[in-house]
Amino acid sequence: MGEMMVNDELRPTTAAETASYIEHQTTALYDLANRARLDFLAYLIDMARMEAASQASQINRTRVR
């Protein structure tokens, strides 16, 4: 909906879309770090994922009001 094409890829354009995009990307990075047994790095990436999810949720709740 609010996405635009950049270098043949769909990119988020709103804060909520950006937070959701970051959540998705950090999930993949977490999996990579976890499989490589980079425990502390996986932990930090997971913290970023949770914060992105929280931000997306907060923005979406605010928008509904």
N, CA, C and O atoms as a Tripos MOL2 file, in Angstrom:
@<TRIPOS>MOLECULE
protein
  260   259    65     0     0
PROTEIN
NO_CHARGES

@<TRIPOS>ATOM
      1 N           0.8230   -1.1850    0.0000 N.3       1 MET1
      2 CA          0.0000    0.0000    0.0000 C.3       1 MET1
      3 C           0.8670    1.2490    0.0000 C.2       1 MET1
      4 O           0.7860    2.0380   -0.9420 O.2       1 MET1
      5 N           1.6770    1.4570    0.9970 N.am      2 GLY2
      6 CA          2.5330    2.6210    1.0460 C.3       2 GLY2
      7 C           3.9560    2.2990    0.6480 C.2       2 GLY2
      8 O           4.8770    3.0390    0.9920 O.2       2 GLY2
      9 N           4.1530    1.1990   -0.0770 N.am      3 GLU3
     10 CA          5.4960    0.7940   -0.4390 C.3       3 GLU3
     11 C           5.8900    1.3690   -1.7900 C.2       3 GLU3
     12 O           5.0360    1.6610   -2.6280 O.2       3 GLU3
     13 N           7.2060    1.5300   -1.9910 N.am      4 MET4
     14 CA          7.7070    2.0380   -3.2590 C.3       4 MET4
     15 C           8.8280    1.1340   -3.7470 C.2       4 MET4
     16 O           9.4590    0.4290   -2.9590 O.2       4 MET4
     17 N           9.0670    1.1610   -5.0350 N.am      5 MET5
     18 CA         10.1090    0.3370   -5.6270 C.3       5 MET5
     19 C          11.4480    1.0640   -5.5410 C.2       5 MET5
     20 O          11.5500    2.2360   -5.9030 O.2       5 MET5
     21 N          12.4760    0.3580   -5.0560 N.am      6 VAL6
     22 CA         13.8450    0.8650   -5.0190 C.3       6 VAL6
     23 C          14.7430   -0.2810   -5.4490 C.2       6 VAL6
     24 O          14.7600   -1.3360   -4.8150 O.2       6 VAL6
     25 N          15.4830   -0.0770   -6.5190 N.am      7 ASN7
     26 CA         16.3740   -1.1240   -7.0260 C.3       7 ASN7
     27 C          15.6350   -2.4500   -7.2270 C.2       7 ASN7
     28 O          16.1260   -3.5060   -6.8290 O.2       7 ASN7
     29 N          14.4690   -2.3880   -7.8380 N.am      8 ASP8
     30 CA         13.6500   -3.5610   -8.1240 C.3       8 ASP8
     31 C          13.1560   -4.3000   -6.8850 C.2       8 ASP8
     32 O          12.7690   -5.4650   -6.9770 O.2       8 ASP8
     33 N          13.1630   -3.6400   -5.7270 N.am      9 GLU9
     34 CA         12.6430   -4.2260   -4.4980 C.3       9 GLU9
     35 C          11.5660   -3.3220   -3.9280 C.2       9 GLU9
     36 O          11.6330   -2.0990   -4.0460 O.2       9 GLU9
     37 N          10.5700   -3.9450   -3.3060 N.am     10 LEU10
     38 CA          9.5300   -3.1870   -2.6200 C.3      10 LEU10
     39 C          10.0930   -2.7210   -1.2820 C.2      10 LEU10
     40 O          10.5820   -3.5400   -0.5040 O.2      10 LEU10
     41 N          10.0330   -1.4300   -1.0000 N.am     11 ARG11
     42 CA         10.5440   -0.8750    0.2450 C.3      11 ARG11
     43 C           9.4180   -0.1900    1.0030 C.2      11 ARG11
     44 O           8.5490    0.4350    0.3960 O.2      11 ARG11
     45 N           9.4280   -0.3060    2.3380 N.am     12 PRO12
     46 CA          8.4010    0.3580    3.1450 C.3      12 PRO12
     47 C           8.5680    1.8680    3.1120 C.2      12 PRO12
     48 O           9.6800    2.3790    2.9790 O.2      12 PRO12
     49 N           7.4560    2.5710    3.2350 N.am     13 THR13
     50 CA          7.5270    4.0340    3.2150 C.3      13 THR13
     51 C           6.9700    4.6800    4.4760 C.2      13 THR13
     52 O           7.2500    5.8510    4.7300 O.2      13 THR13
     53 N           6.1920    3.9570    5.2690 N.am     14 THR14
     54 CA          5.6750    4.5290    6.5090 C.3      14 THR14
     55 C           6.4660    3.9710    7.6870 C.2      14 THR14
     56 O           7.1820    2.9780    7.5530 O.2      14 THR14
     57 N           6.3300    4.6160    8.8390 N.am     15 ALA15
     58 CA          7.0330    4.1470   10.0350 C.3      15 ALA15
     59 C           6.5940    2.7330   10.4130 C.2      15 ALA15
     60 O           7.4300    1.9010   10.7630 O.2      15 ALA15
     61 N           5.2980    2.4550   10.3470 N.am     16 ALA16
     62 CA          4.7910    1.1190   10.6990 C.3      16 ALA16
     63 C           5.3140    0.0720    9.7200 C.2      16 ALA16
     64 O           5.7140   -1.0150   10.1380 O.2      16 ALA16
     65 N           5.3180    0.3800    8.4340 N.am     17 GLU17
     66 CA          5.8350   -0.5540    7.4350 C.3      17 GLU17
     67 C           7.3270   -0.7820    7.6280 C.2      17 GLU17
     68 O           7.8120   -1.9040    7.4820 O.2      17 GLU17
     69 N           8.0490    0.2750    7.9550 N.am     18 THR18
     70 CA          9.4880    0.1610    8.1860 C.3      18 THR18
     71 C           9.7650   -0.7220    9.3940 C.2      18 THR18
     72 O          10.6330   -1.5930    9.3400 O.2      18 THR18
     73 N           9.0360   -0.5070   10.4800 N.am     19 ALA19
     74 CA          9.2170   -1.3320   11.6810 C.3      19 ALA19
     75 C           8.9030   -2.7940   11.3820 C.2      19 ALA19
     76 O           9.6220   -3.6840   11.8360 O.2      19 ALA19
     77 N           7.8460   -3.0530   10.6290 N.am     20 SER20
     78 CA          7.4950   -4.4310   10.2630 C.3      20 SER20
     79 C           8.5600   -5.0550    9.3660 C.2      20 SER20
     80 O           8.8890   -6.2330    9.5110 O.2      20 SER20
     81 N           9.0900   -4.2740    8.4510 N.am     21 TYR21
     82 CA         10.1590   -4.7390    7.5600 C.3      21 TYR21
     83 C          11.4030   -5.1060    8.3820 C.2      21 TYR21
     84 O          12.0220   -6.1460    8.1540 O.2      21 TYR21
     85 N          11.7550   -4.2490    9.3320 N.am     22 ILE22
     86 CA         12.9050   -4.5150   10.1950 C.3      22 ILE22
     87 C          12.6620   -5.7770   11.0190 C.2      22 ILE22
     88 O          13.5650   -6.5950   11.1920 O.2      22 ILE22
     89 N          11.4510   -5.9280   11.5230 N.am     23 GLU23
     90 CA         11.1140   -7.1440   12.2830 C.3      23 GLU23
     91 C          11.3470   -8.3870   11.4280 C.2      23 GLU23
     92 O          11.9390   -9.3630   11.8870 O.2      23 GLU23
     93 N          10.8830   -8.3430   10.1980 N.am     24 HIS24
     94 CA         11.0360   -9.4840    9.2890 C.3      24 HIS24
     95 C          12.5140   -9.7700    8.9990 C.2      24 HIS24
     96 O          12.9490  -10.9200    9.0550 O.2      24 HIS24
     97 N          13.2740   -8.7290    8.6910 N.am     25 GLN25
     98 CA         14.6830   -8.9060    8.3520 C.3      25 GLN25
     99 C          15.4930   -9.4050    9.5470 C.2      25 GLN25
    100 O          16.3770  -10.2480    9.3870 O.2      25 GLN25
    101 N          15.2010   -8.8950   10.7360 N.am     26 THR26
    102 CA         15.9540   -9.3300   11.9040 C.3      26 THR26
    103 C          15.6130  -10.7650   12.2930 C.2      26 THR26
    104 O          16.4310  -11.4490   12.9090 O.2      26 THR26
    105 N          14.4190  -11.2270   11.9430 N.am     27 THR27
    106 CA         14.0860  -12.6310   12.1810 C.3      27 THR27
    107 C          15.0250  -13.5300   11.3830 C.2      27 THR27
    108 O          15.5250  -14.5300   11.9000 O.2      27 THR27
    109 N          15.2600  -13.1770   10.1400 N.am     28 ALA28
    110 CA         16.1760  -13.9510    9.2960 C.3      28 ALA28
    111 C          17.6120  -13.8620    9.8260 C.2      28 ALA28
    112 O          18.3300  -14.8620    9.8370 O.2      28 ALA28
    113 N          18.0250  -12.6850   10.2600 N.am     29 LEU29
    114 CA         19.3720  -12.5270   10.8120 C.3      29 LEU29
    115 C          19.5390  -13.3020   12.1130 C.2      29 LEU29
    116 O          20.5920  -13.8890   12.3620 O.2      29 LEU29
    117 N          18.5030  -13.3020   12.9360 N.am     30 TYR30
    118 CA         18.5350  -14.0680   14.1750 C.3      30 TYR30
    119 C          18.7530  -15.5500   13.8650 C.2      30 TYR30
    120 O          19.5760  -16.2090   14.5000 O.2      30 TYR30
    121 N          18.0150  -16.0620   12.8910 N.am     31 ASP31
    122 CA         18.1560  -17.4730   12.5220 C.3      31 ASP31
    123 C          19.5870  -17.7900   12.0800 C.2      31 ASP31
    124 O          20.1400  -18.8250   12.4540 O.2      31 ASP31
    125 N          20.1820  -16.9010   11.2870 N.am     32 LEU32
    126 CA         21.5680  -17.1070   10.8430 C.3      32 LEU32
    127 C          22.5280  -17.1330   12.0270 C.2      32 LEU32
    128 O          23.3580  -18.0340   12.1430 O.2      32 LEU32
    129 N          22.4100  -16.1490   12.8950 N.am     33 ALA33
    130 CA         23.3050  -16.0730   14.0540 C.3      33 ALA33
    131 C          23.1010  -17.2640   14.9840 C.2      33 ALA33
    132 O          24.0650  -17.8210   15.5110 O.2      33 ALA33
    133 N          21.8640  -17.6450   15.1800 N.am     34 ASN34
    134 CA         21.5570  -18.7610   16.0710 C.3      34 ASN34
    135 C          22.1330  -20.0690   15.5370 C.2      34 ASN34
    136 O          22.7250  -20.8440   16.2880 O.2      34 ASN34
    137 N          21.9580  -20.3120   14.2290 N.am     35 ARG35
    138 CA         22.4970  -21.5320   13.6250 C.3      35 ARG35
    139 C          24.0220  -21.5830   13.7010 C.2      35 ARG35
    140 O          24.6080  -22.6610   13.7940 O.2      35 ARG35
    141 N          24.6650  -20.4080   13.6600 N.am     36 ALA36
    142 CA         26.1280  -20.3460   13.7400 C.3      36 ALA36
    143 C          26.6170  -20.3310   15.1940 C.2      36 ALA36
    144 O          27.8150  -20.2260   15.4560 O.2      36 ALA36
    145 N          25.6710  -20.4390   16.1280 N.am     37 ARG37
    146 CA         25.9740  -20.4420   17.5650 C.3      37 ARG37
    147 C          26.6570  -19.1590   18.0210 C.2      37 ARG37
    148 O          27.5210  -19.1680   18.8980 O.2      37 ARG37
    149 N          26.2500  -18.0700   17.4070 N.am     38 LEU38
    150 CA         26.7080  -16.7390   17.8230 C.3      38 LEU38
    151 C          25.6710  -16.2160   18.8120 C.2      38 LEU38
    152 O          24.8640  -15.3390   18.5020 O.2      38 LEU38
    153 N          25.7240  -16.7830   20.0040 N.am     39 ASP39
    154 CA         24.6530  -16.6000   20.9770 C.3      39 ASP39
    155 C          24.3950  -15.1450   21.3570 C.2      39 ASP39
    156 O          23.2480  -14.6990   21.3640 O.2      39 ASP39
    157 N          25.4530  -14.4040   21.6720 N.am     40 PHE40
    158 CA         25.2370  -13.0230   22.0960 C.3      40 PHE40
    159 C          24.7320  -12.1780   20.9370 C.2      40 PHE40
    160 O          23.8580  -11.3320   21.1220 O.2      40 PHE40
    161 N          25.2660  -12.3940   19.7590 N.am     41 LEU41
    162 CA         24.7920  -11.6680   18.5820 C.3      41 LEU41
    163 C          23.3330  -12.0150   18.3040 C.2      41 LEU41
    164 O          22.5370  -11.1290   17.9930 O.2      41 LEU41
    165 N          22.9750  -13.2790   18.4100 N.am     42 ALA42
    166 CA         21.5800  -13.6930   18.2170 C.3      42 ALA42
    167 C          20.6790  -13.0020   19.2320 C.2      42 ALA42
    168 O          19.5830  -12.5530   18.8960 O.2      42 ALA42
    169 N          21.1430  -12.9200   20.4680 N.am     43 TYR43
    170 CA         20.3830  -12.2450   21.5210 C.3      43 TYR43
    171 C          20.1450  -10.7710   21.1650 C.2      43 TYR43
    172 O          19.0210  -10.2790   21.2630 O.2      43 TYR43
    173 N          21.2020  -10.0760   20.7560 N.am     44 LEU44
    174 CA         21.0650   -8.6530   20.4070 C.3      44 LEU44
    175 C          20.1210   -8.4590   19.2200 C.2      44 LEU44
    176 O          19.2950   -7.5470   19.2240 O.2      44 LEU44
    177 N          20.2420   -9.3020   18.2230 N.am     45 ILE45
    178 CA         19.3640   -9.2100   17.0540 C.3      45 ILE45
    179 C          17.9240   -9.4700   17.4620 C.2      45 ILE45
    180 O          17.0090   -8.8120   16.9670 O.2      45 ILE45
    181 N          17.7140  -10.4300   18.3650 N.am     46 ASP46
    182 CA         16.3590  -10.7260   18.8170 C.3      46 ASP46
    183 C          15.7770   -9.5410   19.5880 C.2      46 ASP46
    184 O          14.5800   -9.2690   19.4920 O.2      46 ASP46
    185 N          16.6080   -8.8390   20.3450 N.am     47 MET47
    186 CA         16.1400   -7.6330   21.0420 C.3      47 MET47
    187 C          15.6820   -6.5820   20.0240 C.2      47 MET47
    188 O          14.6560   -5.9310   20.2180 O.2      47 MET47
    189 N          16.4420   -6.4240   18.9490 N.am     48 ALA48
    190 CA         16.0640   -5.4790   17.8950 C.3      48 ALA48
    191 C          14.7580   -5.9120   17.2350 C.2      48 ALA48
    192 O          13.9120   -5.0750   16.9200 O.2      48 ALA48
    193 N          14.5910   -7.2260   17.0240 N.am     49 ARG49
    194 CA         13.3560   -7.7400   16.4330 C.3      49 ARG49
    195 C          12.1510   -7.4430   17.3220 C.2      49 ARG49
    196 O          11.1040   -7.0070   16.8450 O.2      49 ARG49
    197 N          12.3160   -7.6830   18.6030 N.am     50 MET50
    198 CA         11.2120   -7.4220   19.5290 C.3      50 MET50
    199 C          10.8670   -5.9370   19.6010 C.2      50 MET50
    200 O           9.6940   -5.5740   19.6850 O.2      50 MET50
    201 N          11.8740   -5.0870   19.5700 N.am     51 GLU51
    202 CA         11.6180   -3.6410   19.5920 C.3      51 GLU51
    203 C          10.9110   -3.2020   18.3160 C.2      51 GLU51
    204 O           9.9920   -2.3840   18.3720 O.2      51 GLU51
    205 N          11.3200   -3.7260   17.1800 N.am     52 ALA52
    206 CA         10.6560   -3.3900   15.9130 C.3      52 ALA52
    207 C           9.1950   -3.8250   15.9420 C.2      52 ALA52
    208 O           8.3130   -3.0860   15.5030 O.2      52 ALA52
    209 N           8.9420   -5.0230   16.4580 N.am     53 ALA53
    210 CA          7.5630   -5.5180   16.5530 C.3      53 ALA53
    211 C           6.7410   -4.6270   17.4880 C.2      53 ALA53
    212 O           5.5840   -4.3160   17.2030 O.2      53 ALA53
    213 N           7.3410   -4.2270   18.5870 N.am     54 SER54
    214 CA          6.6570   -3.3510   19.5410 C.3      54 SER54
    215 C           6.3290   -2.0010   18.9150 C.2      54 SER54
    216 O           5.2230   -1.4850   19.0790 O.2      54 SER54
    217 N           7.2830   -1.4380   18.2040 N.am     55 GLN55
    218 CA          7.0650   -0.1460   17.5490 C.3      55 GLN55
    219 C           5.9560   -0.2350   16.5010 C.2      55 GLN55
    220 O           5.0930    0.6400   16.4330 O.2      55 GLN55
    221 N           5.9790   -1.2840   15.6880 N.am     56 ALA56
    222 CA          4.9460   -1.4590   14.6610 C.3      56 ALA56
    223 C           3.5740   -1.5670   15.3100 C.2      56 ALA56
    224 O           2.6090   -0.9460   14.8630 O.2      56 ALA56
    225 N           3.5050   -2.3550   16.3590 N.am     57 SER57
    226 CA          2.2340   -2.5350   17.0660 C.3      57 SER57
    227 C           1.7470   -1.2260   17.6740 C.2      57 SER57
    228 O           0.5670   -0.8870   17.5770 O.2      57 SER57
    229 N           2.6560   -0.5000   18.2950 N.am     58 GLN58
    230 CA          2.2970    0.7820   18.9230 C.3      58 GLN58
    231 C           1.8070    1.7810   17.8740 C.2      58 GLN58
    232 O           0.8070    2.4650   18.0910 O.2      58 GLN58
    233 N           2.4920    1.8660   16.7590 N.am     59 ILE59
    234 CA          2.0840    2.7980   15.6950 C.3      59 ILE59
    235 C           0.7080    2.4100   15.1740 C.2      59 ILE59
    236 O          -0.1510    3.2710   14.9840 O.2      59 ILE59
    237 N           0.4950    1.1150   14.9420 N.am     60 ASN60
    238 CA         -0.7810    0.6560   14.4240 C.3      60 ASN60
    239 C          -1.9240    0.8870   15.4150 C.2      60 ASN60
    240 O          -3.0360    1.2190   15.0030 O.2      60 ASN60
    241 N          -1.6650    0.7150   16.7150 N.am     61 ARG61
    242 CA         -2.6930    0.9890   17.7360 C.3      61 ARG61
    243 C          -3.0370    2.4700   17.7600 C.2      61 ARG61
    244 O          -4.2080    2.8350   17.8630 O.2      61 ARG61
    245 N          -2.0330    3.3190   17.6660 N.am     62 THR62
    246 CA         -2.2420    4.7600   17.6740 C.3      62 THR62
    247 C          -3.0570    5.2050   16.4610 C.2      62 THR62
    248 O          -3.9070    6.0900   16.5510 O.2      62 THR62
    249 N          -2.7740    4.5700   15.3300 N.am     63 ARG63
    250 CA         -3.4630    4.9000   14.0780 C.3      63 ARG63
    251 C          -4.9480    4.5520   14.1360 C.2      63 ARG63
    252 O          -5.7660    5.2440   13.5310 O.2      63 ARG63
    253 N          -5.3060    3.4880   14.8560 N.am     64 VAL64
    254 CA         -6.6950    3.0170   14.9260 C.3      64 VAL64
    255 C          -7.5620    3.9680   15.7410 C.2      64 VAL64
    256 O          -8.7560    4.0940   15.4720 O.2      64 VAL64
    257 N          -6.9930    4.6250   16.7130 N.am     65 ARG65
    258 CA         -7.7560    5.5190   17.5950 C.3      65 ARG65
    259 C          -8.3260    6.6960   16.8990 C.2      65 ARG65
    260 O          -8.9880    7.5240   17.5260 O.2      65 ARG65
@<TRIPOS>BOND
     1     1     2 1
     2     2     3 1
     3     3     4 2
     4     3     5 am
     5     5     6 1
     6     6     7 1
     7     7     8 2
     8     7     9 am
     9     9    10 1
    10    10    11 1
    11    11    12 2
    12    11    13 am
    13    13    14 1
    14    14    15 1
    15    15    16 2
    16    15    17 am
    17    17    18 1
    18    18    19 1
    19    19    20 2
    20    19    21 am
    21    21    22 1
    22    22    23 1
    23    23    24 2
    24    23    25 am
    25    25    26 1
    26    26    27 1
    27    27    28 2
    28    27    29 am
    29    29    30 1
    30    30    31 1
    31    31    32 2
    32    31    33 am
    33    33    34 1
    34    34    35 1
    35    35    36 2
    36    35    37 am
    37    37    38 1
    38    38    39 1
    39    39    40 2
    40    39    41 am
    41    41    42 1
    42    42    43 1
    43    43    44 2
    44    43    45 am
    45    45    46 1
    46    46    47 1
    47    47    48 2
    48    47    49 am
    49    49    50 1
    50    50    51 1
    51    51    52 2
    52    51    53 am
    53    53    54 1
    54    54    55 1
    55    55    56 2
    56    55    57 am
    57    57    58 1
    58    58    59 1
    59    59    60 2
    60    59    61 am
    61    61    62 1
    62    62    63 1
    63    63    64 2
    64    63    65 am
    65    65    66 1
    66    66    67 1
    67    67    68 2
    68    67    69 am
    69    69    70 1
    70    70    71 1
    71    71    72 2
    72    71    73 am
    73    73    74 1
    74    74    75 1
    75    75    76 2
    76    75    77 am
    77    77    78 1
    78    78    79 1
    79    79    80 2
    80    79    81 am
    81    81    82 1
    82    82    83 1
    83    83    84 2
    84    83    85 am
    85    85    86 1
    86    86    87 1
    87    87    88 2
    88    87    89 am
    89    89    90 1
    90    90    91 1
    91    91    92 2
    92    91    93 am
    93    93    94 1
    94    94    95 1
    95    95    96 2
    96    95    97 am
    97    97    98 1
    98    98    99 1
    99    99   100 2
   100    99   101 am
   101   101   102 1
   102   102   103 1
   103   103   104 2
   104   103   105 am
   105   105   106 1
   106   106   107 1
   107   107   108 2
   108   107   109 am
   109   109   110 1
   110   110   111 1
   111   111   112 2
   112   111   113 am
   113   113   114 1
   114   114   115 1
   115   115   116 2
   116   115   117 am
   117   117   118 1
   118   118   119 1
   119   119   120 2
   120   119   121 am
   121   121   122 1
   122   122   123 1
   123   123   124 2
   124   123   125 am
   125   125   126 1
   126   126   127 1
   127   127   128 2
   128   127   129 am
   129   129   130 1
   130   130   131 1
   131   131   132 2
   132   131   133 am
   133   133   134 1
   134   134   135 1
   135   135   136 2
   136   135   137 am
   137   137   138 1
   138   138   139 1
   139   139   140 2
   140   139   141 am
   141   141   142 1
   142   142   143 1
   143   143   144 2
   144   143   145 am
   145   145   146 1
   146   146   147 1
   147   147   148 2
   148   147   149 am
   149   149   150 1
   150   150   151 1
   151   151   152 2
   152   151   153 am
   153   153   154 1
   154   154   155 1
   155   155   156 2
   156   155   157 am
   157   157   158 1
   158   158   159 1
   159   159   160 2
   160   159   161 am
   161   161   162 1
   162   162   163 1
   163   163   164 2
   164   163   165 am
   165   165   166 1
   166   166   167 1
   167   167   168 2
   168   167   169 am
   169   169   170 1
   170   170   171 1
   171   171   172 2
   172   171   173 am
   173   173   174 1
   174   174   175 1
   175   175   176 2
   176   175   177 am
   177   177   178 1
   178   178   179 1
   179   179   180 2
   180   179   181 am
   181   181   182 1
   182   182   183 1
   183   183   184 2
   184   183   185 am
   185   185   186 1
   186   186   187 1
   187   187   188 2
   188   187   189 am
   189   189   190 1
   190   190   191 1
   191   191   192 2
   192   191   193 am
   193   193   194 1
   194   194   195 1
   195   195   196 2
   196   195   197 am
   197   197   198 1
   198   198   199 1
   199   199   200 2
   200   199   201 am
   201   201   202 1
   202   202   203 1
   203   203   204 2
   204   203   205 am
   205   205   206 1
   206   206   207 1
   207   207   208 2
   208   207   209 am
   209   209   210 1
   210   210   211 1
   211   211   212 2
   212   211   213 am
   213   213   214 1
   214   214   215 1
   215   215   216 2
   216   215   217 am
   217   217   218 1
   218   218   219 1
   219   219   220 2
   220   219   221 am
   221   221   222 1
   222   222   223 1
   223   223   224 2
   224   223   225 am
   225   225   226 1
   226   226   227 1
   227   227   228 2
   228   227   229 am
   229   229   230 1
   230   230   231 1
   231   231   232 2
   232   231   233 am
   233   233   234 1
   234   234   235 1
   235   235   236 2
   236   235   237 am
   237   237   238 1
   238   238   239 1
   239   239   240 2
   240   239   241 am
   241   241   242 1
   242   242   243 1
   243   243   244 2
   244   243   245 am
   245   245   246 1
   246   246   247 1
   247   247   248 2
   248   247   249 am
   249   249   250 1
   250   250   251 1
   251   251   252 2
   252   251   253 am
   253   253   254 1
   254   254   255 1
   255   255   256 2
   256   255   257 am
   257   257   258 1
   258   258   259 1
   259   259   260 2
@<TRIPOS>SUBSTRUCTURE
     1 MET1         2 RESIDUE 1 A MET
     2 GLY2         6 RESIDUE 1 A GLY
     3 GLU3        10 RESIDUE 1 A GLU
     4 MET4        14 RESIDUE 1 A MET
     5 MET5        18 RESIDUE 1 A MET
     6 VAL6        22 RESIDUE 1 A VAL
     7 ASN7        26 RESIDUE 1 A ASN
     8 ASP8        30 RESIDUE 1 A ASP
     9 GLU9        34 RESIDUE 1 A GLU
    10 LEU10       38 RESIDUE 1 A LEU
    11 ARG11       42 RESIDUE 1 A ARG
    12 PRO12       46 RESIDUE 1 A PRO
    13 THR13       50 RESIDUE 1 A THR
    14 THR14       54 RESIDUE 1 A THR
    15 ALA15       58 RESIDUE 1 A ALA
    16 ALA16       62 RESIDUE 1 A ALA
    17 GLU17       66 RESIDUE 1 A GLU
    18 THR18       70 RESIDUE 1 A THR
    19 ALA19       74 RESIDUE 1 A ALA
    20 SER20       78 RESIDUE 1 A SER
    21 TYR21       82 RESIDUE 1 A TYR
    22 ILE22       86 RESIDUE 1 A ILE
    23 GLU23       90 RESIDUE 1 A GLU
    24 HIS24       94 RESIDUE 1 A HIS
    25 GLN25       98 RESIDUE 1 A GLN
    26 THR26      102 RESIDUE 1 A THR
    27 THR27      106 RESIDUE 1 A THR
    28 ALA28      110 RESIDUE 1 A ALA
    29 LEU29      114 RESIDUE 1 A LEU
    30 TYR30      118 RESIDUE 1 A TYR
    31 ASP31      122 RESIDUE 1 A ASP
    32 LEU32      126 RESIDUE 1 A LEU
    33 ALA33      130 RESIDUE 1 A ALA
    34 ASN34      134 RESIDUE 1 A ASN
    35 ARG35      138 RESIDUE 1 A ARG
    36 ALA36      142 RESIDUE 1 A ALA
    37 ARG37      146 RESIDUE 1 A ARG
    38 LEU38      150 RESIDUE 1 A LEU
    39 ASP39      154 RESIDUE 1 A ASP
    40 PHE40      158 RESIDUE 1 A PHE
    41 LEU41      162 RESIDUE 1 A LEU
    42 ALA42      166 RESIDUE 1 A ALA
    43 TYR43      170 RESIDUE 1 A TYR
    44 LEU44      174 RESIDUE 1 A LEU
    45 ILE45      178 RESIDUE 1 A ILE
    46 ASP46      182 RESIDUE 1 A ASP
    47 MET47      186 RESIDUE 1 A MET
    48 ALA48      190 RESIDUE 1 A ALA
    49 ARG49      194 RESIDUE 1 A ARG
    50 MET50      198 RESIDUE 1 A MET
    51 GLU51      202 RESIDUE 1 A GLU
    52 ALA52      206 RESIDUE 1 A ALA
    53 ALA53      210 RESIDUE 1 A ALA
    54 SER54      214 RESIDUE 1 A SER
    55 GLN55      218 RESIDUE 1 A GLN
    56 ALA56      222 RESIDUE 1 A ALA
    57 SER57      226 RESIDUE 1 A SER
    58 GLN58      230 RESIDUE 1 A GLN
    59 ILE59      234 RESIDUE 1 A ILE
    60 ASN60      238 RESIDUE 1 A ASN
    61 ARG61      242 RESIDUE 1 A ARG
    62 THR62      246 RESIDUE 1 A THR
    63 ARG63      250 RESIDUE 1 A ARG
    64 VAL64      254 RESIDUE 1 A VAL
    65 ARG65      258 RESIDUE 1 A ARG
